[in-house]
Amino acid sequence: MHENDKVAIFEIDSEYNLLRADSSNDDKINRLLPVGVVDKASLKNWIAGRGVPVTRKGIKDEIRRIGKNSTFEWMLLNNGVSLTDHYWVRRIDDIAPWEKINPYENDFSNIFTLDISKDMYGGTVFTPSASLKGDLEKKWVIDKNGVRRLVKGNYNDGCRQSIAEVFATKIHAAQGRFEMTPYSLVKIKSGDKYVNGCECPCFTSIDTEFVPAIDILNAYKKPNDVSYYEWFIRICIEHNIDVRFFMEYQIMSDFVLTNQDRHMNNFGIIRNSKTLEWLYMAPIFDSGNSLFYKSSYIPIDKDLLKMETNSFLSKEVQLLKYVTDRNLFDISKALDDNELMELLKNDSTCSHETNNRIISAYNKKLEYLNDFRNGMNIWERKYKG
């Protein structure tokens, strides 16, 4: 379903294995399919991937604990509801409307997993967390003001990913250039102890939904002589969204943060869920895999220009080649050492020496970016910075 419209049908066996998936022959209905779904194979893949990744920390134990066989089964039992888009799943003999199930206007459980043994349409039994992507532990909650918030943990026993999210928030707020998703630290239970995680408000609504870049790139065949980066920008411009400076700023700020994971699901556009009109770029989010979040070695010299990243290109310094306006990131508004150190102190697993190296690396990145702003191509071998 997309809201109250039936857009596809699929069949499962008694063990919750996905057997087949079919869409309509009606073009008016097919335009409601998820962006990037272009045939039966991609439709089946989209449905199969709707649940929580099996690679998520602790998810297999959680699924076994509630007596389910897979994250796919758990997703179906929660109607495939998400706080990312307005797609959901219902049985073919069901007549429940979107108004009864949507998680923007109905309560849902703040508990991560549930053993669902009764009708789900009472308003508080199901959880949209069953459709959350990503390998980190995370869940949706409703705060005391009714705001839908995402709470998530970290890669290991430390909390550097959560610290990085908050630091990124502070950087973007100080720059004041583009919309960002604000993150704050929060205590969460991980295993048998409480640690620092982070939380942020949902950036979609009852009227809007998120379309990740990967779906956009899958929806349109790229010419061989165009990079995926430029192709994404062209597609957005054709939909009346000029995203170039947003993308360039994101590259520069990610360079400062040493964000190693700006993959194609970590940015995208917001569209109107009724008209399907593309509205604007989604606010910057998911910058947690930064600040050397899982590195035992933290470089503070030219090795910083060799950092790998999961993005349009494999080296973050090479991404700077895409930038046409080198002044989008204002060095004079960069955060100082004290603000970063105060955040780093929240991670009890990091030594004072490690924190100092992170700060030194951050300052060196600012030096490199300043050279870049002054016209130097810092990815070239002849660069002597």
C-alpha positions as CSV (number, residue, x, y, z in Angstrom):
1,M,0.0,0.0,0.0
2,H,0.9,3.6,-0.5
3,E,-1.4,5.4,2.0
4,N,-4.8,4.1,0.9
5,D,-3.8,3.0,-2.6
6,K,-3.0,-0.6,-3.5
7,V,0.3,-0.5,-5.5
8,A,1.5,-4.1,-5.6
9,I,0.7,-7.6,-4.4
10,F,3.1,-10.3,-3.2
11,E,2.9,-13.8,-2.0
12,I,4.7,-15.6,0.9
13,D,4.6,-19.2,2.1
14,S,3.9,-20.5,5.6
15,E,7.6,-19.9,6.5
16,Y,7.4,-16.2,5.4
17,N,9.6,-16.8,2.4
18,L,8.8,-14.3,-0.4
19,L,7.6,-16.2,-3.4
20,R,6.6,-13.6,-6.0
21,A,5.7,-9.9,-6.4
22,D,3.6,-8.2,-9.0
23,S,2.6,-4.6,-9.7
24,S,-0.4,-3.2,-11.6
25,N,-0.7,-2.7,-15.4
26,D,-2.2,0.7,-14.7
27,D,0.3,3.5,-15.2
28,K,-1.6,5.7,-12.7
29,I,-1.1,3.0,-10.0
30,N,2.5,2.3,-11.0
31,R,3.5,5.9,-10.5
32,L,2.9,5.3,-6.8
33,L,5.5,2.5,-6.7
34,P,8.6,3.3,-4.7
35,V,11.1,5.3,-6.7
36,G,13.6,2.9,-8.2
37,V,11.2,0.1,-8.6
38,V,11.2,-0.4,-12.4
39,D,10.3,-4.1,-12.8
40,K,9.2,-7.3,-11.0
41,A,12.7,-8.1,-9.8
42,S,13.3,-4.6,-8.3
43,L,9.8,-4.8,-6.7
44,K,10.6,-8.1,-5.1
45,N,14.0,-6.8,-3.9
46,W,12.4,-3.7,-2.4
47,I,9.8,-5.8,-0.5
48,A,12.4,-8.3,0.7
49,G,14.6,-5.5,1.9
50,R,11.9,-3.7,3.9
51,G,12.8,-5.3,7.2
52,V,15.7,-4.6,9.6
53,P,19.1,-5.8,8.2
54,V,20.1,-9.1,9.6
55,T,23.6,-7.6,10.1
56,R,22.3,-5.3,12.8
57,K,24.0,-5.8,16.2
58,G,21.9,-8.1,18.4
59,I,18.9,-8.4,16.0
60,K,19.1,-12.2,15.5
61,D,18.9,-12.7,19.3
62,E,16.0,-10.3,19.5
63,I,14.1,-12.1,16.8
64,R,14.6,-15.5,18.4
65,R,13.6,-14.1,21.8
66,I,10.1,-13.1,20.5
67,G,9.7,-16.4,18.6
68,K,10.0,-15.2,15.1
69,N,12.1,-16.7,12.3
70,S,13.4,-13.6,10.5
71,T,13.4,-9.8,10.4
72,F,11.2,-10.1,7.3
73,E,8.5,-11.9,9.3
74,W,8.7,-9.3,12.1
75,M,8.4,-6.5,9.5
76,L,5.2,-8.1,8.1
77,L,3.7,-8.5,11.5
78,N,4.2,-4.8,12.0
79,N,2.5,-4.0,8.6
80,G,5.8,-2.8,7.1
81,V,5.0,0.7,8.6
82,S,7.8,3.2,8.5
83,L,8.5,6.8,9.6
84,T,10.6,7.3,6.4
85,D,7.9,6.9,3.8
86,H,4.1,6.2,3.5
87,Y,4.4,2.6,2.2
88,W,3.0,-0.2,4.3
89,V,1.7,-3.8,4.0
90,R,-1.7,-5.4,4.7
91,R,-3.2,-8.8,4.2
92,I,-5.2,-9.2,1.0
93,D,-8.4,-9.7,3.0
94,D,-7.8,-6.7,5.2
95,I,-9.6,-3.4,4.8
96,A,-7.7,-1.3,7.4
97,P,-7.2,2.2,6.2
98,W,-3.9,4.3,6.3
99,E,-5.6,6.6,8.8
100,K,-5.8,3.7,11.3
101,I,-2.2,2.6,10.9
102,N,0.0,5.5,10.0
103,P,2.6,6.2,12.7
104,Y,2.4,10.0,12.4
105,E,-1.0,10.3,13.9
106,N,-1.4,7.0,15.8
107,D,0.5,5.8,18.9
108,F,3.0,3.0,18.6
109,S,5.1,1.1,20.9
110,N,8.4,2.5,22.1
111,I,9.6,-1.0,22.8
112,F,12.1,-2.2,20.2
113,T,10.6,-5.7,19.5
114,L,7.2,-7.1,20.5
115,D,5.6,-10.5,20.6
116,I,2.5,-9.5,18.7
117,S,-0.3,-11.9,19.6
118,K,-3.4,-9.7,19.1
119,D,-4.9,-7.4,16.5
120,M,-2.4,-4.6,15.6
121,Y,-4.9,-1.9,14.9
122,G,-5.4,-0.9,18.5
123,G,-2.9,1.9,18.1
124,T,-0.2,1.0,20.5
125,V,0.9,-2.6,19.6
126,F,2.8,-2.2,16.4
127,T,6.2,-0.5,16.0
128,P,7.7,1.2,12.9
129,S,11.1,0.2,14.2
130,A,10.6,-3.1,12.3
131,S,11.4,-1.3,9.0
132,L,14.4,0.7,10.2
133,K,17.6,0.4,8.0
134,G,21.2,0.4,9.2
135,D,23.4,-1.8,11.3
136,L,23.3,0.2,14.5
137,E,20.8,-0.6,17.3
138,K,18.0,2.0,16.9
139,K,14.3,2.5,17.4
140,W,11.5,5.0,17.0
141,V,9.9,6.5,20.1
142,I,7.3,9.1,20.8
143,D,8.4,11.8,23.3
144,K,6.1,13.5,25.9
145,N,5.3,16.2,23.3
146,G,4.2,13.7,20.7
147,V,7.3,14.2,18.6
148,R,8.5,11.1,16.7
149,R,12.2,10.7,17.5
150,L,14.9,8.2,16.4
151,V,17.1,6.9,19.1
152,K,20.3,5.0,18.2
153,G,23.4,3.5,19.7
154,N,27.0,3.0,18.6
155,Y,29.3,0.6,16.8
156,N,31.1,-0.6,19.9
157,D,31.2,0.0,23.7
158,G,32.2,3.6,23.2
159,C,29.9,6.4,22.0
160,R,32.0,8.2,19.4
161,Q,29.4,7.8,16.7
162,S,26.8,9.6,18.9
163,I,29.4,12.2,19.7
164,A,30.1,12.7,16.0
165,E,26.3,13.2,15.3
166,V,26.1,15.9,17.9
167,F,29.4,17.5,16.8
168,A,28.1,17.6,13.2
169,T,24.9,19.2,14.4
170,K,27.0,22.0,16.1
171,I,29.1,22.4,12.9
172,H,26.0,22.8,10.6
173,A,24.3,25.1,13.1
174,A,27.4,27.4,13.3
175,Q,27.7,27.4,9.5
176,G,24.0,28.2,9.0
177,R,24.0,27.2,5.3
178,F,21.6,24.3,4.9
179,E,19.0,22.4,6.8
180,M,20.3,19.7,9.1
181,T,18.8,17.1,11.5
182,P,19.6,18.1,15.1
183,Y,21.1,15.3,17.2
184,S,21.5,15.3,21.0
185,L,23.1,12.8,23.4
186,V,20.8,10.6,25.4
187,K,21.3,7.7,27.8
188,I,20.4,4.3,26.3
189,K,20.6,0.8,27.6
190,S,23.0,-1.4,25.7
191,G,23.2,-5.0,27.0
192,D,23.2,-4.7,30.8
193,K,24.5,-1.2,31.1
194,Y,23.6,2.4,30.2
195,V,25.7,4.3,27.6
196,N,25.5,7.5,25.6
197,G,23.5,7.2,22.5
198,C,21.9,9.9,20.4
199,E,18.4,11.0,19.3
200,C,16.9,13.2,16.6
201,P,13.4,14.2,15.5
202,C,11.8,12.6,12.5
203,F,12.2,14.8,9.4
204,T,9.2,13.4,7.4
205,S,5.6,14.0,8.2
206,I,2.0,13.0,7.4
207,D,2.4,15.0,4.2
208,T,6.0,14.2,3.2
209,E,8.3,11.2,2.7
210,F,12.0,10.6,2.1
211,V,13.4,9.2,-1.1
212,P,17.1,8.1,-0.8
213,A,19.6,8.9,-3.5
214,I,20.1,5.2,-4.3
215,D,16.5,4.8,-5.3
216,I,16.7,7.9,-7.5
217,L,19.9,6.7,-9.2
218,N,18.2,3.3,-9.8
219,A,15.2,4.9,-11.4
220,Y,17.0,6.6,-14.2
221,K,19.5,5.1,-16.6
222,K,22.8,7.0,-16.4
223,P,24.7,8.0,-19.6
224,N,28.2,6.4,-19.7
225,D,29.9,9.8,-20.0
226,V,28.3,11.2,-16.8
227,S,29.4,10.5,-13.2
228,Y,26.9,9.3,-10.7
229,Y,27.4,12.5,-8.7
230,E,26.5,14.7,-11.7
231,W,23.7,12.4,-12.7
232,F,22.1,12.7,-9.3
233,I,22.3,16.5,-9.6
234,R,20.8,16.5,-13.1
235,I,17.9,14.3,-12.1
236,C,17.1,16.6,-9.1
237,I,17.3,19.7,-11.4
238,E,14.8,18.1,-13.8
239,H,12.5,17.8,-10.8
240,N,13.0,21.5,-10.0
241,I,15.4,21.0,-7.1
242,D,18.8,22.6,-7.5
243,V,21.0,20.6,-5.1
244,R,24.5,21.3,-6.3
245,F,25.6,23.7,-3.5
246,F,23.9,21.5,-0.9
247,M,25.9,18.5,-2.2
248,E,29.2,20.6,-2.3
249,Y,28.7,21.9,1.2
250,Q,28.0,18.3,2.4
251,I,31.3,17.1,0.8
252,M,33.2,19.9,2.5
253,S,31.7,19.4,6.0
254,D,32.1,15.6,5.7
255,F,35.8,16.2,4.9
256,V,36.1,18.2,8.1
257,L,34.3,15.5,10.1
258,T,36.2,12.7,8.4
259,N,32.8,11.2,7.6
260,Q,33.6,7.8,6.0
261,D,30.1,6.7,5.2
262,R,28.1,9.2,3.1
263,H,26.6,6.4,1.0
264,M,23.5,6.7,-1.2
265,N,21.0,5.9,1.6
266,N,22.4,8.7,3.8
267,F,21.0,11.6,1.7
268,G,18.1,12.2,-0.6
269,I,15.1,14.3,-1.3
270,I,11.8,15.0,0.4
271,R,8.6,14.7,-1.7
272,N,5.0,15.5,-1.2
273,S,3.3,12.2,-0.4
274,K,0.0,13.2,-2.0
275,T,1.2,14.8,-5.3
276,L,4.6,13.0,-5.4
277,E,6.2,16.4,-6.2
278,W,9.8,16.6,-5.2
279,L,10.2,19.5,-2.7
280,Y,13.8,19.8,-1.4
281,M,16.8,18.0,-0.2
282,A,16.4,16.1,3.1
283,P,18.2,17.8,5.9
284,I,21.7,16.6,6.5
285,F,21.6,13.5,8.7
286,D,23.5,10.3,9.7
287,S,27.0,11.7,10.1
288,G,27.9,9.3,12.9
289,N,30.6,7.3,11.1
290,S,33.0,10.2,11.6
291,L,35.8,11.3,13.9
292,F,37.7,8.0,13.3
293,Y,34.8,6.1,15.0
294,K,36.3,2.7,14.7
295,S,40.0,3.4,14.1
296,S,42.7,2.3,16.4
297,Y,45.1,4.6,14.5
298,I,44.3,8.3,14.1
299,P,46.5,10.1,11.6
300,I,47.4,13.7,12.2
301,D,49.5,14.4,9.1
302,K,49.2,13.8,5.3
303,D,47.7,10.4,5.9
304,L,44.5,12.4,6.5
305,L,44.4,12.9,2.8
306,K,44.3,9.2,2.2
307,M,41.1,8.5,4.2
308,E,38.7,6.2,2.5
309,T,35.0,6.7,2.3
310,N,31.8,5.0,1.2
311,S,30.4,7.5,-1.3
312,F,30.6,8.5,-5.0
313,L,34.3,8.1,-4.8
314,S,36.5,5.9,-2.6
315,K,38.7,8.7,-1.2
316,E,37.2,11.6,0.6
317,V,39.8,14.1,-0.7
318,Q,38.9,13.1,-4.3
319,L,35.3,14.2,-3.6
320,L,36.5,17.8,-3.3
321,K,37.1,17.7,-7.1
322,Y,33.3,18.0,-7.4
323,V,33.2,21.3,-5.5
324,T,32.7,24.4,-7.7
325,D,32.2,26.9,-4.8
326,R,35.1,26.5,-2.4
327,N,33.7,29.2,0.0
328,L,30.6,27.2,1.0
329,F,32.2,26.2,4.3
330,D,33.3,29.2,6.4
331,I,36.5,28.3,8.2
332,S,36.0,31.3,10.5
333,K,32.8,29.6,11.9
334,A,34.5,26.3,12.6
335,L,34.1,25.0,16.1
336,D,37.1,25.3,18.4
337,D,39.0,22.5,20.3
338,N,37.1,23.1,23.6
339,E,33.7,22.3,22.1
340,L,35.0,19.1,20.6
341,M,36.9,18.0,23.7
342,E,33.8,18.6,25.9
343,L,31.9,16.1,23.7
344,L,34.8,13.6,23.5
345,K,34.9,13.4,27.3
346,N,31.5,11.7,27.2
347,D,33.2,8.6,25.9
348,S,34.8,6.8,28.8
349,T,36.4,4.2,26.5
350,C,38.7,6.8,24.9
351,S,41.9,7.9,26.6
352,H,43.0,11.5,26.9
353,E,45.7,10.8,24.3
354,T,43.2,9.5,21.8
355,N,41.0,12.5,22.3
356,N,44.0,14.8,21.7
357,R,44.8,13.0,18.5
358,I,41.2,13.4,17.3
359,I,41.4,17.1,17.9
360,S,44.8,17.4,16.2
361,A,43.4,15.6,13.2
362,Y,40.3,17.8,13.2
363,N,42.5,20.9,13.2
364,K,44.7,19.5,10.4
365,K,41.6,18.9,8.3
366,L,40.6,22.5,8.8
367,E,44.1,23.6,7.6
368,Y,43.8,21.4,4.5
369,L,40.3,22.7,3.8
370,N,41.6,26.3,4.2
371,D,44.3,25.5,1.6
372,F,41.6,24.1,-0.7
373,R,39.5,27.3,-0.2
374,N,42.6,29.3,-1.2
375,G,42.8,27.5,-4.5
376,M,45.1,24.6,-3.8
377,N,44.2,21.2,-5.2
378,I,45.0,19.2,-2.1
379,W,44.5,15.9,-3.9
380,E,47.5,16.4,-6.2
381,R,50.9,14.9,-5.4
382,K,52.6,18.2,-5.9
383,Y,50.6,19.7,-3.0
384,K,53.1,20.3,-0.2
385,G,50.7,21.1,2.7
